[in-house]
């Protein structure tokens, strides 16, 4: 799908956001994990992924965003990725400490 829409950047971002929204809806409807907190965590991660994907609109040529705006959205994307990494890493350490 992405290579088919390679000349349409806005369509690429829209397709990715629809896929992410579908993933969130599946988790919200099915609750696939045994613990409610796991489902809520994956819903939270899905929302973050949608925001990160939406920030990608700043890089689409048709939007004609200034370099400063693209840089700002790049920093926002990096900060969100860092925040998710820290939370997931902390949870991995927490689970490891609880097992030991």
Backbone atoms as SQL, in Angstrom:
CREATE TABLE atoms (id INTEGER PRIMARY KEY, chain TEXT, resi INTEGER, resn TEXT, atom TEXT, x REAL, y REAL, z REAL);
INSERT INTO atoms VALUES
  (1, 'A', 1, 'UNK', 'N', 0.835, -1.180, 0.000),
  (2, 'A', 1, 'UNK', 'CA', 0.000, 0.000, 0.000),
  (3, 'A', 1, 'UNK', 'C', 0.884, 1.249, 0.000),
  (4, 'A', 2, 'UNK', 'N', 1.937, 1.234, 0.794),
  (5, 'A', 2, 'UNK', 'CA', 2.764, 2.426, 0.904),
  (6, 'A', 2, 'UNK', 'C', 3.473, 2.716, -0.413),
  (7, 'A', 3, 'UNK', 'N', 4.022, 1.702, -1.079),
  (8, 'A', 3, 'UNK', 'CA', 4.714, 1.962, -2.339),
  (9, 'A', 3, 'UNK', 'C', 3.729, 2.401, -3.420),
  (10, 'A', 4, 'UNK', 'N', 2.496, 1.966, -3.328),
  (11, 'A', 4, 'UNK', 'CA', 1.491, 2.388, -4.294),
  (12, 'A', 4, 'UNK', 'C', 1.174, 3.870, -4.138),
  (13, 'A', 5, 'UNK', 'N', 1.247, 4.380, -2.930),
  (14, 'A', 5, 'UNK', 'CA', 0.915, 5.773, -2.650),
  (15, 'A', 5, 'UNK', 'C', 2.166, 6.625, -2.462),
  (16, 'A', 6, 'UNK', 'N', 3.284, 6.227, -3.076),
  (17, 'A', 6, 'UNK', 'CA', 4.550, 6.897, -2.788),
  (18, 'A', 6, 'UNK', 'C', 4.557, 8.359, -3.195),
  (19, 'A', 7, 'UNK', 'N', 3.762, 8.750, -4.165),
  (20, 'A', 7, 'UNK', 'CA', 3.753, 10.159, -4.550),
  (21, 'A', 7, 'UNK', 'C', 2.685, 10.952, -3.798),
  (22, 'A', 8, 'UNK', 'N', 1.966, 10.303, -2.918),
  (23, 'A', 8, 'UNK', 'CA', 0.911, 10.960, -2.151),
  (24, 'A', 8, 'UNK', 'C', 1.214, 10.833, -0.656),
  (25, 'A', 9, 'UNK', 'N', 1.994, 11.765, -0.139),
  (26, 'A', 9, 'UNK', 'CA', 2.431, 11.693, 1.250),
  (27, 'A', 9, 'UNK', 'C', 1.297, 11.778, 2.249),
  (28, 'A', 10, 'UNK', 'N', 0.337, 12.642, 1.970),
  (29, 'A', 10, 'UNK', 'CA', -0.790, 12.788, 2.898),
  (30, 'A', 10, 'UNK', 'C', -1.590, 11.486, 2.950),
  (31, 'A', 11, 'UNK', 'N', -1.744, 10.836, 1.800),
  (32, 'A', 11, 'UNK', 'CA', -2.465, 9.563, 1.771),
  (33, 'A', 11, 'UNK', 'C', -1.716, 8.493, 2.560),
  (34, 'A', 12, 'UNK', 'N', -0.384, 8.493, 2.472),
  (35, 'A', 12, 'UNK', 'CA', 0.401, 7.531, 3.249),
  (36, 'A', 12, 'UNK', 'C', 0.164, 7.712, 4.740),
  (37, 'A', 13, 'UNK', 'N', 0.257, 8.949, 5.195),
  (38, 'A', 13, 'UNK', 'CA', 0.066, 9.217, 6.626),
  (39, 'A', 13, 'UNK', 'C', -1.365, 8.864, 7.025),
  (40, 'A', 14, 'UNK', 'N', -2.328, 9.167, 6.167),
  (41, 'A', 14, 'UNK', 'CA', -3.729, 8.850, 6.477),
  (42, 'A', 14, 'UNK', 'C', -3.933, 7.346, 6.590),
  (43, 'A', 15, 'UNK', 'N', -3.341, 6.573, 5.672),
  (44, 'A', 15, 'UNK', 'CA', -3.475, 5.111, 5.731),
  (45, 'A', 15, 'UNK', 'C', -2.847, 4.578, 7.014),
  (46, 'A', 16, 'UNK', 'N', -1.663, 5.080, 7.362),
  (47, 'A', 16, 'UNK', 'CA', -1.015, 4.630, 8.601),
  (48, 'A', 16, 'UNK', 'C', -1.850, 4.977, 9.829),
  (49, 'A', 17, 'UNK', 'N', -2.452, 6.158, 9.839),
  (50, 'A', 17, 'UNK', 'CA', -3.280, 6.545, 10.982),
  (51, 'A', 17, 'UNK', 'C', -4.540, 5.686, 11.062),
  (52, 'A', 18, 'UNK', 'N', -5.118, 5.325, 9.925),
  (53, 'A', 18, 'UNK', 'CA', -6.298, 4.459, 9.927),
  (54, 'A', 18, 'UNK', 'C', -5.929, 3.074, 10.456),
  (55, 'A', 19, 'UNK', 'N', -4.769, 2.564, 10.053),
  (56, 'A', 19, 'UNK', 'CA', -4.318, 1.258, 10.553),
  (57, 'A', 19, 'UNK', 'C', -4.126, 1.310, 12.066),
  (58, 'A', 20, 'UNK', 'N', -3.484, 2.361, 12.541),
  (59, 'A', 20, 'UNK', 'CA', -3.279, 2.500, 13.988),
  (60, 'A', 20, 'UNK', 'C', -4.613, 2.637, 14.720),
  (61, 'A', 21, 'UNK', 'N', -5.536, 3.389, 14.149),
  (62, 'A', 21, 'UNK', 'CA', -6.854, 3.538, 14.766),
  (63, 'A', 21, 'UNK', 'C', -7.580, 2.203, 14.802),
  (64, 'A', 22, 'UNK', 'N', -7.452, 1.412, 13.737),
  (65, 'A', 22, 'UNK', 'CA', -8.051, 0.077, 13.729),
  (66, 'A', 22, 'UNK', 'C', -7.468, -0.805, 14.816),
  (67, 'A', 23, 'UNK', 'N', -6.147, -0.711, 15.011),
  (68, 'A', 23, 'UNK', 'CA', -5.496, -1.484, 16.078),
  (69, 'A', 23, 'UNK', 'C', -6.040, -1.078, 17.448),
  (70, 'A', 24, 'UNK', 'N', -6.206, 0.212, 17.657),
  (71, 'A', 24, 'UNK', 'CA', -6.744, 0.685, 18.935),
  (72, 'A', 24, 'UNK', 'C', -8.178, 0.187, 19.126),
  (73, 'A', 25, 'UNK', 'N', -8.972, 0.244, 18.070),
  (74, 'A', 25, 'UNK', 'CA', -10.355, -0.212, 18.184),
  (75, 'A', 25, 'UNK', 'C', -10.435, -1.705, 18.480),
  (76, 'A', 26, 'UNK', 'N', -9.558, -2.500, 17.869),
  (77, 'A', 26, 'UNK', 'CA', -9.552, -3.939, 18.151),
  (78, 'A', 26, 'UNK', 'C', -9.229, -4.189, 19.616),
  (79, 'A', 27, 'UNK', 'N', -8.233, -3.480, 20.135),
  (80, 'A', 27, 'UNK', 'CA', -7.884, -3.654, 21.554),
  (81, 'A', 27, 'UNK', 'C', -9.031, -3.187, 22.443),
  (82, 'A', 28, 'UNK', 'N', -9.665, -2.062, 22.089),
  (83, 'A', 28, 'UNK', 'CA', -10.750, -1.534, 22.910),
  (84, 'A', 28, 'UNK', 'C', -11.965, -2.462, 22.917),
  (85, 'A', 29, 'UNK', 'N', -12.222, -3.131, 21.812),
  (86, 'A', 29, 'UNK', 'CA', -13.406, -3.999, 21.719),
  (87, 'A', 29, 'UNK', 'C', -13.129, -5.389, 22.288),
  (88, 'A', 30, 'UNK', 'N', -11.986, -5.972, 21.932),
  (89, 'A', 30, 'UNK', 'CA', -11.695, -7.366, 22.298),
  (90, 'A', 30, 'UNK', 'C', -11.075, -7.534, 23.685),
  (91, 'A', 31, 'UNK', 'N', -10.323, -6.555, 24.157),
  (92, 'A', 31, 'UNK', 'CA', -9.558, -6.671, 25.396),
  (93, 'A', 31, 'UNK', 'C', -8.775, -7.984, 25.394),
  (94, 'A', 32, 'UNK', 'N', -7.773, -8.111, 24.508),
  (95, 'A', 32, 'UNK', 'CA', -7.111, -9.401, 24.307),
  (96, 'A', 32, 'UNK', 'C', -6.202, -9.856, 25.446),
  (97, 'A', 33, 'UNK', 'N', -5.807, -8.966, 26.318),
  (98, 'A', 33, 'UNK', 'CA', -4.885, -9.339, 27.383),
  (99, 'A', 33, 'UNK', 'C', -5.670, -9.673, 28.638),
  (100, 'A', 34, 'UNK', 'N', -5.118, -10.551, 29.446),
  (101, 'A', 34, 'UNK', 'CA', -5.853, -11.047, 30.610),
  (102, 'A', 34, 'UNK', 'C', -6.047, -9.978, 31.680),
  (103, 'A', 35, 'UNK', 'N', -5.070, -9.090, 31.813),
  (104, 'A', 35, 'UNK', 'CA', -5.183, -8.034, 32.826),
  (105, 'A', 35, 'UNK', 'C', -5.655, -6.735, 32.177),
  (106, 'A', 36, 'UNK', 'N', -6.536, -6.043, 32.861),
  (107, 'A', 36, 'UNK', 'CA', -7.082, -4.793, 32.339),
  (108, 'A', 36, 'UNK', 'C', -5.999, -3.736, 32.165),
  (109, 'A', 37, 'UNK', 'N', -5.009, -3.742, 33.047),
  (110, 'A', 37, 'UNK', 'CA', -3.950, -2.734, 32.958),
  (111, 'A', 37, 'UNK', 'C', -3.119, -2.919, 31.686),
  (112, 'A', 38, 'UNK', 'N', -2.932, -4.167, 31.248),
  (113, 'A', 38, 'UNK', 'CA', -2.205, -4.403, 29.998),
  (114, 'A', 38, 'UNK', 'C', -2.965, -3.842, 28.808),
  (115, 'A', 39, 'UNK', 'N', -4.278, -4.029, 28.802),
  (116, 'A', 39, 'UNK', 'CA', -5.089, -3.485, 27.719),
  (117, 'A', 39, 'UNK', 'C', -5.029, -1.964, 27.697),
  (118, 'A', 40, 'UNK', 'N', -5.122, -1.343, 28.859),
  (119, 'A', 40, 'UNK', 'CA', -5.054, 0.118, 28.928),
  (120, 'A', 40, 'UNK', 'C', -3.688, 0.627, 28.483),
  (121, 'A', 41, 'UNK', 'N', -2.629, -0.098, 28.835),
  (122, 'A', 41, 'UNK', 'CA', -1.287, 0.293, 28.432),
  (123, 'A', 41, 'UNK', 'C', -1.143, 0.232, 26.917),
  (124, 'A', 42, 'UNK', 'N', -1.676, -0.810, 26.292),
  (125, 'A', 42, 'UNK', 'CA', -1.591, -0.925, 24.840),
  (126, 'A', 42, 'UNK', 'C', -2.477, 0.113, 24.142),
  (127, 'A', 43, 'UNK', 'N', -3.589, 0.463, 24.754),
  (128, 'A', 43, 'UNK', 'CA', -4.396, 1.563, 24.216),
  (129, 'A', 43, 'UNK', 'C', -3.613, 2.873, 24.274),
  (130, 'A', 44, 'UNK', 'N', -2.940, 3.119, 25.387),
  (131, 'A', 44, 'UNK', 'CA', -2.115, 4.320, 25.539),
  (132, 'A', 44, 'UNK', 'C', -1.007, 4.350, 24.491),
  (133, 'A', 45, 'UNK', 'N', -0.343, 3.211, 24.283),
  (134, 'A', 45, 'UNK', 'CA', 0.707, 3.153, 23.272),
  (135, 'A', 45, 'UNK', 'C', 0.143, 3.393, 21.873),
  (136, 'A', 46, 'UNK', 'N', -1.054, 2.915, 21.609),
  (137, 'A', 46, 'UNK', 'CA', -1.694, 3.156, 20.317),
  (138, 'A', 46, 'UNK', 'C', -1.974, 4.626, 20.080),
  (139, 'A', 47, 'UNK', 'N', -2.435, 5.305, 21.125),
  (140, 'A', 47, 'UNK', 'CA', -2.685, 6.745, 21.003),
  (141, 'A', 47, 'UNK', 'C', -1.379, 7.487, 20.734),
  (142, 'A', 48, 'UNK', 'N', -0.325, 7.101, 21.428),
  (143, 'A', 48, 'UNK', 'CA', 0.985, 7.723, 21.197),
  (144, 'A', 48, 'UNK', 'C', 1.438, 7.470, 19.767),
  (145, 'A', 49, 'UNK', 'N', 1.234, 6.255, 19.251),
  (146, 'A', 49, 'UNK', 'CA', 1.626, 5.954, 17.871),
  (147, 'A', 49, 'UNK', 'C', 0.842, 6.803, 16.879),
  (148, 'A', 50, 'UNK', 'N', -0.441, 7.037, 17.145),
  (149, 'A', 50, 'UNK', 'CA', -1.225, 7.887, 16.253),
  (150, 'A', 50, 'UNK', 'C', -0.686, 9.312, 16.273),
  (151, 'A', 51, 'UNK', 'N', -0.338, 9.826, 17.443),
  (152, 'A', 51, 'UNK', 'CA', 0.217, 11.181, 17.533),
  (153, 'A', 51, 'UNK', 'C', 1.549, 11.258, 16.789),
  (154, 'A', 52, 'UNK', 'N', 2.400, 10.260, 16.975),
  (155, 'A', 52, 'UNK', 'CA', 3.697, 10.248, 16.298),
  (156, 'A', 52, 'UNK', 'C', 3.501, 10.177, 14.780),
  (157, 'A', 53, 'UNK', 'N', 2.578, 9.344, 14.337),
  (158, 'A', 53, 'UNK', 'CA', 2.302, 9.245, 12.903),
  (159, 'A', 53, 'UNK', 'C', 1.733, 10.553, 12.370),
  (160, 'A', 54, 'UNK', 'N', 0.862, 11.181, 13.129),
  (161, 'A', 54, 'UNK', 'CA', 0.299, 12.470, 12.721),
  (162, 'A', 54, 'UNK', 'C', 1.353, 13.558, 12.602),
  (163, 'A', 55, 'UNK', 'N', 2.360, 13.476, 13.442),
  (164, 'A', 55, 'UNK', 'CA', 3.456, 14.448, 13.351),
  (165, 'A', 55, 'UNK', 'C', 4.220, 14.306, 12.039),
  (166, 'A', 56, 'UNK', 'N', 4.105, 13.158, 11.404),
  (167, 'A', 56, 'UNK', 'CA', 4.763, 12.942, 10.128),
  (168, 'A', 56, 'UNK', 'C', 4.190, 13.792, 9.004),
  (169, 'A', 57, 'UNK', 'N', 3.014, 14.374, 9.208),
  (170, 'A', 57, 'UNK', 'CA', 2.445, 15.254, 8.194),
  (171, 'A', 57, 'UNK', 'C', 3.334, 16.466, 7.920),
  (172, 'A', 58, 'UNK', 'N', 4.122, 16.861, 8.894),
  (173, 'A', 58, 'UNK', 'CA', 4.989, 18.022, 8.705),
  (174, 'A', 58, 'UNK', 'C', 6.050, 17.774, 7.645),
  (175, 'A', 59, 'UNK', 'N', 6.358, 16.524, 7.346),
  (176, 'A', 59, 'UNK', 'CA', 7.404, 16.202, 6.375),
  (177, 'A', 59, 'UNK', 'C', 6.859, 16.005, 4.964),
  (178, 'A', 60, 'UNK', 'N', 5.543, 16.032, 4.799),
  (179, 'A', 60, 'UNK', 'CA', 4.942, 15.840, 3.485),
  (180, 'A', 60, 'UNK', 'C', 5.175, 17.089, 2.638),
  (181, 'A', 61, 'UNK', 'N', 5.610, 16.881, 1.411),
  (182, 'A', 61, 'UNK', 'CA', 5.968, 18.002, 0.537),
  (183, 'A', 61, 'UNK', 'C', 4.773, 18.915, 0.255),
  (184, 'A', 62, 'UNK', 'N', 3.583, 18.331, 0.095),
  (185, 'A', 62, 'UNK', 'CA', 2.400, 19.137, -0.232),
  (186, 'A', 62, 'UNK', 'C', 2.022, 20.111, 0.880),
  (187, 'A', 63, 'UNK', 'N', 2.406, 19.806, 2.105),
  (188, 'A', 63, 'UNK', 'CA', 2.072, 20.676, 3.233),
  (189, 'A', 63, 'UNK', 'C', 2.910, 21.949, 3.197),
  (190, 'A', 64, 'UNK', 'N', 4.101, 21.880, 2.642),
  (191, 'A', 64, 'UNK', 'CA', 5.029, 23.000, 2.519),
  (192, 'A', 64, 'UNK', 'C', 5.319, 23.663, 3.871),
  (193, 'A', 65, 'UNK', 'N', 5.608, 22.842, 4.847),
  (194, 'A', 65, 'UNK', 'CA', 5.956, 23.346, 6.170),
  (195, 'A', 65, 'UNK', 'C', 7.380, 23.903, 6.137),
  (196, 'A', 66, 'UNK', 'N', 7.607, 24.928, 6.912),
  (197, 'A', 66, 'UNK', 'CA', 8.939, 25.530, 6.970),
  (198, 'A', 66, 'UNK', 'C', 9.898, 24.571, 7.688),
  (199, 'A', 67, 'UNK', 'N', 11.191, 24.748, 7.464),
  (200, 'A', 67, 'UNK', 'CA', 12.152, 23.881, 8.159),
  (201, 'A', 67, 'UNK', 'C', 12.044, 23.960, 9.680),
  (202, 'A', 68, 'UNK', 'N', 11.684, 25.122, 10.200),
  (203, 'A', 68, 'UNK', 'CA', 11.537, 25.256, 11.649),
  (204, 'A', 68, 'UNK', 'C', 10.382, 24.410, 12.171),
  (205, 'A', 69, 'UNK', 'N', 9.280, 24.393, 11.426),
  (206, 'A', 69, 'UNK', 'CA', 8.121, 23.591, 11.839),
  (207, 'A', 69, 'UNK', 'C', 8.459, 22.107, 11.764),
  (208, 'A', 70, 'UNK', 'N', 9.147, 21.707, 10.685),
  (209, 'A', 70, 'UNK', 'CA', 9.548, 20.300, 10.568),
  (210, 'A', 70, 'UNK', 'C', 10.488, 19.912, 11.707),
  (211, 'A', 71, 'UNK', 'N', 11.379, 20.818, 12.048),
  (212, 'A', 71, 'UNK', 'CA', 12.302, 20.543, 13.152),
  (213, 'A', 71, 'UNK', 'C', 11.541, 20.407, 14.467),
  (214, 'A', 72, 'UNK', 'N', 10.565, 21.269, 14.703),
  (215, 'A', 72, 'UNK', 'CA', 9.763, 21.196, 15.926),
  (216, 'A', 72, 'UNK', 'C', 9.026, 19.861, 16.005),
  (217, 'A', 73, 'UNK', 'N', 8.410, 19.437, 14.903),
  (218, 'A', 73, 'UNK', 'CA', 7.702, 18.161, 14.913),
  (219, 'A', 73, 'UNK', 'C', 8.672, 16.993, 15.063),
  (220, 'A', 74, 'UNK', 'N', 9.872, 17.134, 14.535),
  (221, 'A', 74, 'UNK', 'CA', 10.887, 16.101, 14.741),
  (222, 'A', 74, 'UNK', 'C', 11.253, 15.965, 16.210),
  (223, 'A', 75, 'UNK', 'N', 11.402, 17.114, 16.890),
  (224, 'A', 75, 'UNK', 'CA', 11.695, 17.066, 18.326),
  (225, 'A', 75, 'UNK', 'C', 10.536, 16.474, 19.119),
  (226, 'A', 76, 'UNK', 'N', 9.316, 16.793, 18.712),
  (227, 'A', 76, 'UNK', 'CA', 8.145, 16.215, 19.386),
  (228, 'A', 76, 'UNK', 'C', 8.134, 14.694, 19.212),
  (229, 'A', 77, 'UNK', 'N', 8.409, 14.225, 17.981),
  (230, 'A', 77, 'UNK', 'CA', 8.455, 12.787, 17.740),
  (231, 'A', 77, 'UNK', 'C', 9.556, 12.121, 18.561),
  (232, 'A', 78, 'UNK', 'N', 10.727, 12.744, 18.612),
  (233, 'A', 78, 'UNK', 'CA', 11.821, 12.164, 19.392),
  (234, 'A', 78, 'UNK', 'C', 11.477, 12.120, 20.876),
  (235, 'A', 79, 'UNK', 'N', 10.850, 13.175, 21.393),
  (236, 'A', 79, 'UNK', 'CA', 10.492, 13.206, 22.811),
  (237, 'A', 79, 'UNK', 'C', 9.473, 12.124, 23.136),
  (238, 'A', 80, 'UNK', 'N', 8.492, 11.931, 22.262),
  (239, 'A', 80, 'UNK', 'CA', 7.496, 10.883, 22.502),
  (240, 'A', 80, 'UNK', 'C', 8.124, 9.494, 22.440),
  (241, 'A', 81, 'UNK', 'N', 9.007, 9.285, 21.463),
  (242, 'A', 81, 'UNK', 'CA', 9.703, 7.998, 21.397),
  (243, 'A', 81, 'UNK', 'C', 10.541, 7.761, 22.653),
  (244, 'A', 82, 'UNK', 'N', 11.231, 8.787, 23.111),
  (245, 'A', 82, 'UNK', 'CA', 12.044, 8.655, 24.316),
  (246, 'A', 82, 'UNK', 'C', 11.178, 8.346, 25.531),
  (247, 'A', 83, 'UNK', 'N', 10.047, 9.032, 25.660),
  (248, 'A', 83, 'UNK', 'CA', 9.157, 8.795, 26.796),
  (249, 'A', 83, 'UNK', 'C', 8.639, 7.363, 26.796),
  (250, 'A', 84, 'UNK', 'N', 8.236, 6.863, 25.626),
  (251, 'A', 84, 'UNK', 'CA', 7.750, 5.488, 25.537),
  (252, 'A', 84, 'UNK', 'C', 8.883, 4.514, 25.850),
  (253, 'A', 85, 'UNK', 'N', 10.081, 4.783, 25.331),
  (254, 'A', 85, 'UNK', 'CA', 11.216, 3.907, 25.613),
  (255, 'A', 85, 'UNK', 'C', 11.493, 3.842, 27.107),
  (256, 'A', 86, 'UNK', 'N', 11.499, 4.984, 27.766),
  (257, 'A', 86, 'UNK', 'CA', 11.783, 5.009, 29.210),
  (258, 'A', 86, 'UNK', 'C', 10.715, 4.236, 29.974),
  (259, 'A', 87, 'UNK', 'N', 9.449, 4.418, 29.622),
  (260, 'A', 87, 'UNK', 'CA', 8.368, 3.720, 30.327),
  (261, 'A', 87, 'UNK', 'C', 8.471, 2.209, 30.105),
  (262, 'A', 88, 'UNK', 'N', 8.678, 1.786, 28.871),
  (263, 'A', 88, 'UNK', 'CA', 8.766, 0.351, 28.583),
  (264, 'A', 88, 'UNK', 'C', 9.997, -0.250, 29.244),
  (265, 'A', 89, 'UNK', 'N', 11.124, 0.462, 29.206),
  (266, 'A', 89, 'UNK', 'CA', 12.342, -0.026, 29.845),
  (267, 'A', 89, 'UNK', 'C', 12.158, -0.123, 31.361),
  (268, 'A', 90, 'UNK', 'N', 11.509, 0.878, 31.955),
  (269, 'A', 90, 'UNK', 'CA', 11.256, 0.839, 33.400),
  (270, 'A', 90, 'UNK', 'C', 10.338, -0.324, 33.765),
  (271, 'A', 91, 'UNK', 'N', 9.337, -0.579, 32.928),
  (272, 'A', 91, 'UNK', 'CA', 8.449, -1.715, 33.190),
  (273, 'A', 91, 'UNK', 'C', 9.193, -3.044, 33.078),
  (274, 'A', 92, 'UNK', 'N', 10.116, -3.146, 32.134),
  (275, 'A', 92, 'UNK', 'CA', 10.897, -4.374, 31.993),
  (276, 'A', 92, 'UNK', 'C', 11.766, -4.586, 33.216),
  (277, 'A', 93, 'UNK', 'N', 12.401, -3.525, 33.701),
  (278, 'A', 93, 'UNK', 'CA', 13.223, -3.634, 34.921),
  (279, 'A', 93, 'UNK', 'C', 12.347, -3.979, 36.110),
  (280, 'A', 94, 'UNK', 'N', 11.187, -3.329, 36.214),
  (281, 'A', 94, 'UNK', 'CA', 10.275, -3.587, 37.329),
  (282, 'A', 94, 'UNK', 'C', 9.840, -5.053, 37.344),
  (283, 'A', 95, 'UNK', 'N', 9.480, -5.587, 36.194),
  (284, 'A', 95, 'UNK', 'CA', 9.068, -6.996, 36.115),
  (285, 'A', 95, 'UNK', 'C', 10.214, -7.933, 36.436),
  (286, 'A', 96, 'UNK', 'N', 11.423, -7.578, 36.029),
  (287, 'A', 96, 'UNK', 'CA', 12.592, -8.406, 36.336),
  (288, 'A', 96, 'UNK', 'C', 12.878, -8.411, 37.826),
  (289, 'A', 97, 'UNK', 'N', 12.771, -7.253, 38.457),
  (290, 'A', 97, 'UNK', 'CA', 13.020, -7.159, 39.899),
  (291, 'A', 97, 'UNK', 'C', 11.968, -7.945, 40.677),
  (292, 'A', 98, 'UNK', 'N', 10.719, -7.920, 40.210),
  (293, 'A', 98, 'UNK', 'CA', 9.675, -8.657, 40.905),
  (294, 'A', 98, 'UNK', 'C', 9.871, -10.164, 40.815),
  (295, 'A', 99, 'UNK', 'N', 10.420, -10.643, 39.711),
  (296, 'A', 99, 'UNK', 'CA', 10.643, -12.072, 39.547),
  (297, 'A', 99, 'UNK', 'C', 11.763, -12.537, 40.455),
  (298, 'A', 100, 'UNK', 'N', 12.805, -11.720, 40.595),
  (299, 'A', 100, 'UNK', 'CA', 13.973, -12.101, 41.393),
  (300, 'A', 100, 'UNK', 'C', 13.661, -11.935, 42.823);
